[in-house]
Amino acid sequence: MTRVRRSVQRRDFGRLILARIDPSLEVSHLDAIVALSAGVGDTPRDEVTVGIIAERMGIDPSRASRISADLVERGYAVRVASQLDARRICLKLTARSERLVTAVRQTKWRIFAGALAQWDEQELVTFATLLERFAGWATDEAEMTRSADAVKQMMDETEPV
C-alpha cells in the first residue's frame, strides 16, 4: 500500500501517460482537462467555469485560471459564453482534448491490463473480490470512524512518555 500511495502522490501514472501522449503537457493540465470533461453535457446546467475547475481540482481560482488559459492557448479548451448568463464565460473541451481524454483512459487500461496479463483467471477473480472488499472498507464512513475511535482509545490508554 505504501508503494501504491507514493506512486499516486508522485503522479507516476499521469506523468507516464503524458510522456506517451503529449510530453508538452504537465499533470496539472491533465487534471484540468479531466475536471473539465467531468462536467461535459448537453444542457446549460453542465456548464463548466474556471471556478468549477478550481473546486474539482482543489486549487485556488487564480491557479485554475492560469491553467485554463494555458489549455485554451494550447488548443485543449475553448472559451464560450454561458447559455444561462451571457456575462459568464465557460470552458469546453475541444476535439483535441476529447481525444486526449480517450487516449488517457485507453492508456490507463493498457497499463493495468499489462500489469495483470500474467495472472491467471483465479488470481484475477481473487484480486477483484478482495479489492472490492477493501475499497468498500476504505470508503465506509462508519468503519473509518470506528477505526479512528480505536486509535484514539489506544492513544488515551498509553502512558505519556
C-alpha positions in Angstrom: 0.0 0.0 0.0 2.8 2.4 0.8 4.4 1.9 -2.7 1.0 2.5 -4.4 0.3 5.6 -2.2 3.8 7.0 -3.1 3.3 6.3 -6.7 -0.1 8.1 -6.7 1.4 11.1 -4.8 4.2 11.4 -7.3 1.6 11.2 -10.1 3.6 8.5 -11.8 0.6 7.3 -13.9 -0.2 10.8 -15.1 3.4 11.6 -15.9 3.8 8.2 -17.8 0.6 8.8 -19.8 1.5 12.4 -20.7 5.0 11.3 -21.7 3.4 8.9 -24.2 0.6 11.1 -25.4 1.7 14.8 -25.2 5.0 15.4 -23.3 4.4 19.2 -23.5 1.6 19.0 -21.0 2.0 19.0 -17.2 0.0 16.8 -14.9 -2.0 19.9 -13.8 -3.1 20.3 -17.4 -4.3 16.8 -17.4 -6.1 17.3 -14.1 -7.9 20.4 -15.5 -8.9 18.6 -18.7 -10.3 15.7 -16.6 -12.1 18.3 -14.4 -13.5 19.9 -17.5 -14.5 16.6 -19.0 -16.4 15.6 -15.8 -18.9 18.3 -16.4 -19.5 17.9 -20.1 -23.1 17.5 -21.1 -25.7 18.8 -23.5 -27.5 21.2 -21.2 -26.6 24.6 -19.8 -26.6 23.3 -16.2 -23.5 21.4 -17.2 -21.5 24.5 -18.0 -18.0 24.5 -16.5 -16.4 27.7 -15.3 -12.9 28.3 -14.0 -14.4 28.3 -10.5 -15.8 24.8 -11.0 -12.5 23.6 -12.3 -10.8 25.1 -9.3 -13.3 23.3 -7.0 -12.9 20.0 -8.7 -9.1 20.2 -8.6 -9.0 21.5 -5.1 -6.9 24.6 -6.0 -7.4 28.3 -5.8 -9.3 30.0 -8.6 -6.3 32.1 -9.7 -4.2 28.9 -10.4 -7.2 27.3 -12.1 -7.5 30.5 -14.3 -3.8 30.3 -15.3 -4.1 26.6 -16.1 -7.3 27.1 -18.1 -5.8 30.0 -20.1 -2.9 27.7 -20.9 -5.2 25.0 -22.1 -7.0 27.5 -24.3 -3.7 28.7 -25.7 -2.6 25.0 -26.4 -5.9 24.2 -28.1 -7.3 21.8 -25.5 -10.2 24.1 -24.4 -12.2 27.0 -25.8 -14.0 29.8 -24.0 -17.7 30.0 -24.6 -20.4 32.4 -23.4 -22.8 30.8 -20.8 -26.2 30.0 -22.1 -27.6 30.8 -18.6 -25.8 34.2 -18.1 -24.1 35.9 -21.1 -21.8 37.7 -18.7 -20.2 34.5 -17.6 -17.5 32.7 -19.5 -17.4 28.9 -19.6 -14.9 26.4 -20.9 -15.5 23.5 -23.3 -13.3 20.7 -24.4 -12.0 20.8 -28.0 -11.9 17.7 -30.2 -8.2 17.6 -29.3 -8.8 17.4 -25.6 -11.6 14.8 -26.1 -9.1 12.6 -28.0 -6.6 13.2 -25.1 -9.2 12.1 -22.5 -10.0 9.0 -24.6 -6.3 8.2 -25.0 -5.6 8.7 -21.3 -8.4 6.2 -20.4 -7.1 3.7 -23.0 -3.6 4.1 -21.8 -4.6 3.5 -18.2 -6.4 0.3 -19.2 -3.4 -0.8 -21.2 -1.2 -0.3 -18.2 -3.5 -2.1 -15.9 -4.0 -4.9 -18.4 -0.3 -5.3 -18.9 0.3 -5.5 -15.1 -2.4 -8.2 -14.8 -1.7 -10.0 -18.0 0.4 -12.8 -16.4 -2.2 -13.5 -13.7 -4.4 -16.5 -14.2 -8.2 -16.2 -14.1 -8.5 -17.4 -10.4 -5.9 -14.8 -9.3 -7.8 -12.1 -11.1 -11.1 -13.2 -9.5 -9.5 -13.3 -6.1 -7.8 -9.9 -6.6 -11.1 -8.3 -7.8 -13.0 -9.7 -4.9 -10.5 -8.6 -2.3 -10.0 -5.2 -3.9 -13.8 -4.6 -3.9 -13.9 -5.6 -0.3 -11.0 -3.3 0.6 -12.4 -0.4 -1.4 -15.7 -0.8 0.4 -13.9 -0.7 3.8 -11.8 2.3 2.7 -14.9 4.3 1.8 -17.2 3.1 4.6 -17.5 6.2 6.9 -18.8 4.2 9.8 -15.8 1.8 9.6 -13.4 4.8 9.3 -15.0 6.4 12.4 -14.7 3.1 14.4 -11.0 2.8 13.3 -10.3 6.4 14.3 -12.0 5.9 17.6 -9.9 2.7 18.2 -6.7 4.6 17.5 -7.8 7.4 19.8 -8.6 4.9 22.6 -5.2 3.2 22.1 -3.5 6.7 22.4 -5.5 7.5 25.5 -4.5 4.2 27.1 -0.8 4.6 26.6 1.1 6.4 29.3 2.8 9.7 28.4 6.5 9.5 27.6 
